[in-house]
């Protein structure tokens, strides 16, 4: 989340495995691979003042991989008004030669 709040696209993208998958909260389609994931975050982090926070989480560790699920909230300014998007997420982490990376990330807006 620090890289997201710092608007550091390169650092965000490096948290994903080379062939990582992203089902983004505000995406029209599934992103596959770092180049595709970068395009998503180039656009998302260009939003005015975007910031986020983790609200809850649960970690399930396994041998060489793990699942990290919970809720987070993103906020940005659009048309002079604050946009608040509470969402749920699941990261599937995998141990790679580069270290722990996100193999799959699903995010969806919380139902009302």
PyMOL commands that set and color helices and strands:
alter all, ss='L'
color gray80, all
select helices_A, chain A and resi 2-5+9-14+34-44
alter helices_A, ss='H'
color red, helices_A
select strands_A, chain A and resi 16-23+31-32+48-62+65-78+81-96+99-109
alter strands_A, ss='S'
color yellow, strands_A
deselect
rebuild
show_as cartoon
